[in-house]
Amino acid sequence: MHGTVTVDETLCKGCALCIPVCPKGLMRVADDRFNARGVHPAELIDPANACTGCQLCATMCPEAAITVYRAAKVA
């Protein structure tokens, strides 16, 4: 199953708690931009579409800044 992650950068405080819980190692802190809080926000880096939509990153996020979407199975 394929998933994708969106990060509400206005809510992200750059704590990076989502990074170590990703079993595929797909989350990182963006080093090319800052949010309104003045921190580098988290982002999904998934060029191979390896995200499974496990939701561990969203569960760990203390600011509820991460939303996970899963692709529906096609029967």
Rosetta blueprint (number, residue, H / E / L):
1 M L
2 H L
3 G E
4 T E
5 V E
6 T E
7 V E
8 D L
9 E L
10 T L
11 L L
12 C L
13 K L
14 G L
15 C L
16 A L
17 L L
18 C H
19 I H
20 P H
21 V H
22 C L
23 P L
24 K L
25 G L
26 L L
27 M E
28 R E
29 V E
30 A L
31 D L
32 D L
33 R L
34 F L
35 N L
36 A L
37 R L
38 G L
39 V L
40 H L
41 P L
42 A E
43 E E
44 L E
45 I L
46 D L
47 P L
48 A L
49 N L
50 A L
51 C L
52 T L
53 G L
54 C L
55 Q L
56 L H
57 C H
58 A H
59 T H
60 M H
61 C L
62 P L
63 E L
64 A L
65 A L
66 I E
67 T E
68 V E
69 Y E
70 R E
71 A L
72 A L
73 K L
74 V L
75 A L
